[in-house]
């Protein structure tokens, strides 16, 4: 009898263990890394320690940061907005550099990138450029464009004119053929047709009664599927409000909320994927209850202004960096738990899941 019970236990126990593992758990195996844009370097942080895992040297301050779907390749803008660096995020090394300057028959085509993104599969890059032709004794302005680049050959494949003021390119989630183009207003780029269309007016709303929106689109989020931005709105009666605008990157749905207090100015925001809470930062830290549209917690950064805020991969912690040379981990009640000194002042931070 005892022997039969032992045999039964040996058979049943593994089934109990398997049933206790959540469905899809195998797909959740990843390494969490925080990529921070520094001066002359990309700073890679292991937030579990926390410690600096790597420092990747580039030319000049780092601006845009975007990543492939598997997190294994990153695209970074630096070198006075002239170069795109392709980085292997597993080995933390540069594997390619694409300089966007070019020669013309009469001179140099001087370009500056003000928004860039890597394709989900890592084969192409897209960059919004302002450009002008430097001749011997003159300068000719060329139309601003979004250009498509083959990252293996560095060849420019296609381009389309795009409105001045564009600052962020961001792929629609689970759709490699659609780019959201954020500028004074929101546009959508169909990559099959290479056609740009207006999706929603922000600075130029369809109905002026909805308020003129203005935002600082230097710090796009969206690693968790929600692109989140602090938003200032001015109404025809002169009233000015501050709040948040966020987009579900899969559905394209845009939502906004306005605070019930005087504007103080915020640089970046992050909304959790369940759309329960938002967190914003600059000289103050806010935790916002999205359902009630109320600020439910307020704090101040420990060492002065902080530009960038983001959520940990499991959304259990709040990360801050930008402006100073620090990386801060706080809990969701805005209480600082850990601080890490970084080698340079910084601009922003991205939280990346690198598939194992």
PEHUZI-V132953 format. One record per residue. N is the residue number from 1. PSI is psi in whole degrees, 0 to 359 (* if undefined). NEAR is the number of other ideal C-beta (glycine too) atoms within 8 Angstrom. D_LAST is the distance of its C-alpha to the last C-alpha in Angstrom with 1 decimal. Layout:
N;PSI;NEAR;D_LAST  N;PSI;NEAR;D_LAST
This chain:
1;314;4;45.1  2;321;5;42.8  3;319;6;41.2  4;323;7;40.5  5;320;8;39.0  6;316;8;36.6  7;320;8;35.6  8;319;8;35.1  9;317;8;33.0  10;325;7;30.7  11;318;8;30.4  12;324;8;29.9  13;314;8;27.7  14;327;7;24.5  15;323;8;25.3  16;320;8;25.8  17;315;8;22.5  18;321;7;20.7  19;340;6;22.9  20;348;5;22.0  21;125;7;18.3  22;146;4;18.1  23;136;4;17.7  24;10;6;14.4  25;326;7;12.7  26;326;5;10.0  27;348;5;9.3  28;9;6;9.1  29;115;6;6.0  30;163;10;5.2  31;125;6;6.8  32;129;13;10.3  33;148;14;12.4  34;122;15;16.0  35;125;14;17.5  36;131;15;21.3  37;114;14;23.9  38;187;16;26.3  39;112;9;29.3  40;8;9;28.6  41;151;12;24.9  42;120;16;21.6  43;124;15;20.8  44;123;15;17.2  45;134;15;17.3  46;105;11;15.2  47;345;13;17.0  48;331;5;16.5  49;306;5;18.9  50;152;10;20.0  51;161;7;20.1  52;119;11;19.9  53;331;8;16.7  54;158;7;18.2  55;117;10;21.2  56;116;12;21.2  57;133;5;24.8  58;177;14;26.3  59;122;7;29.8  60;182;9;31.2  61;145;9;29.8  62;137;14;26.4  63;256;11;26.9  64;148;11;24.7  65;125;14;20.9  66;161;10;18.8  67;155;13;15.3  68;168;12;13.9  69;326;6;12.6  70;358;7;8.9  71;3;13;9.7  72;349;10;9.2  73;135;13;13.0  74;153;14;15.8  75;127;16;19.5  76;133;14;21.9  77;130;14;25.7  78;201;13;28.0  79;55;9;31.0  80;37;7;33.6  81;25;9;31.8  82;342;10;32.3  83;141;12;28.9  84;124;14;25.5  85;128;14;22.8  86;125;16;19.6  87;133;14;16.9  88;110;11;13.7  89;352;15;11.7  90;315;6;9.3  91;353;5;12.7  92;56;10;14.8  93;150;7;17.5  94;130;10;19.8  95;349;6;19.7  96;149;8;22.5  97;128;8;25.4  98;115;11;27.5  99;129;7;30.9  100;355;12;32.6  101;153;8;36.2  102;161;7;38.3  103;149;5;41.8  104;178;8;44.5  105;334;2;47.9  106;358;5;49.5  107;211;9;47.0  108;131;9;43.6  109;100;13;41.4  110;122;9;40.1  111;148;11;37.1  112;135;10;35.2  113;130;15;31.9  114;16;9;32.0  115;130;13;28.9  116;159;14;26.0  117;144;13;22.8  118;144;15;20.2  119;155;12;19.9  120;331;8;16.9  121;357;7;16.2  122;9;10;16.9  123;335;7;20.1  124;159;10;22.7  125;152;14;23.8  126;136;14;26.6  127;133;14;28.9  128;125;15;32.0  129;140;13;34.6  130;144;8;38.1  131;151;13;40.1  132;151;10;43.5  133;116;13;45.3  134;111;8;46.8  135;179;9;50.0  136;318;4;52.6  137;19;3;54.7  138;169;5;52.8  139;121;7;49.6  140;122;7;48.9  141;134;5;46.4  142;157;8;44.2  143;143;5;42.6  144;145;12;39.2  145;160;11;36.5  146;123;16;33.0  147;147;11;31.9  148;130;13;29.2  149;131;14;27.7  150;118;10;26.1  151;340;13;23.5  152;312;5;23.9  153;346;5;27.7  154;15;8;28.2  155;139;6;30.9  156;121;7;32.0  157;309;7;32.1  158;168;7;33.7  159;162;9;34.9  160;140;10;36.7  161;142;7;38.9  162;153;13;37.6  163;142;9;39.5  164;143;6;39.9  165;351;6;38.1  166;138;16;34.7  167;343;10;32.1  168;134;11;28.7  169;135;17;26.9  170;127;13;24.2  171;141;13;22.8  172;137;11;23.7  173;135;8;20.7  174;27;4;19.9  175;98;8;22.7  176;0;8;22.2  177;6;6;26.0  178;126;11;27.0  179;131;13;27.0  180;131;18;28.5  181;108;16;30.9  182;123;13;31.9  183;222;13;35.2  184;329;7;38.5  185;173;12;37.7  186;126;13;34.7  187;167;15;34.6  188;131;13;32.4  189;116;16;31.7  190;110;11;31.6  191;341;10;29.8  192;316;5;31.3  193;351;5;34.8  194;50;10;34.0  195;131;7;36.1  196;130;11;36.1  197;150;7;37.6  198;129;8;38.4  199;315;9;36.4  200;133;7;37.9  201;135;9;40.4  202;300;12;39.5  203;332;9;42.0  204;73;7;44.1  205;153;11;44.0  206;323;4;45.8  207;116;5;48.0  208;337;7;49.0  209;340;6;49.7  210;350;6;45.9  211;145;10;45.8  212;123;10;44.6  213;144;11;41.0  214;137;9;39.8  215;159;10;36.4  216;94;8;34.6  217;62;10;31.7  218;342;9;30.1  219;66;12;27.1  220;142;9;25.4  221;218;14;22.8  222;0;12;21.0  223;333;10;17.4  224;10;10;18.1  225;357;9;20.4  226;114;15;23.5  227;122;11;25.1  228;137;13;27.6  229;134;15;30.6  230;144;14;33.7  231;129;12;36.8  232;139;11;40.4  233;139;13;43.0  234;130;9;46.7  235;161;11;49.1  236;332;5;52.5  237;4;4;54.4  238;353;6;52.8  239;137;6;50.4  240;131;9;47.1  241;160;11;44.1  242;144;14;40.6  243;213;11;37.6  244;145;14;34.2  245;138;14;33.2  246;152;15;29.8  247;135;12;28.4  248;113;9;26.1  249;347;13;24.2  250;312;9;23.9  251;337;4;27.6  252;4;11;29.1  253;133;6;31.2  254;135;9;32.5  255;156;8;34.0  256;157;9;35.9  257;154;10;37.5  258;134;9;40.2  259;155;12;40.8  260;40;6;44.1  261;171;4;44.9  262;143;4;45.8  263;141;8;43.3  264;345;8;41.9  265;118;7;39.4  266;149;12;35.6  267;323;12;33.1  268;161;19;29.9  269;155;15;28.8  270;137;14;25.8  271;135;13;26.1  272;160;12;23.9  273;341;8;22.5  274;357;4;25.2  275;42;9;27.9  276;316;7;29.4  277;154;10;29.5  278;153;15;29.3  279;134;14;29.3  280;162;13;31.1  281;149;16;32.0  282;258;12;34.4  283;345;8;37.4  284;158;10;36.8  285;130;15;33.9  286;143;13;34.3  287;125;14;32.6  288;128;15;33.9  289;115;11;34.3  290;323;11;33.9  291;314;5;36.0  292;346;6;38.9  293;36;10;38.3  294;146;7;39.2  295;115;11;38.0  296;349;7;37.4  297;139;9;36.4  298;139;8;37.3  299;182;8;36.6  300;147;6;36.8  301;146;12;34.3  302;332;6;35.1  303;29;5;35.8  304;189;7;36.9  305;143;8;35.4  306;128;15;31.7  307;315;15;30.6  308;139;15;27.0  309;146;13;25.7  310;169;14;22.3  311;149;12;20.6  312;165;13;17.7  313;325;8;14.6  314;0;5;16.3  315;28;9;19.6  316;345;5;21.2  317;160;13;22.0  318;128;14;23.7  319;143;16;22.8  320;145;16;25.6  321;179;15;26.1  322;137;14;28.3  323;290;9;31.9  324;187;10;31.9  325;59;8;29.8  326;152;12;28.0  327;126;15;24.8  328;135;14;25.8  329;125;13;24.2  330;161;13;26.6  331;178;8;26.7  332;1;9;27.6  333;15;6;31.3  334;30;12;31.0  335;124;7;31.5  336;131;8;29.9  337;319;7;27.8  338;150;7;26.4  339;143;9;27.1  340;129;11;25.7  341;132;5;27.9  342;160;14;26.5  343;343;8;28.1  344;167;10;29.5  345;159;7;30.6  346;175;18;28.1  347;309;12;28.1  348;174;14;25.1  349;143;15;21.6  350;137;11;18.5  351;122;13;15.7  352;134;13;12.4  353;112;10;9.2  354;114;13;6.4  355;142;8;3.8  356;*;5;0.0
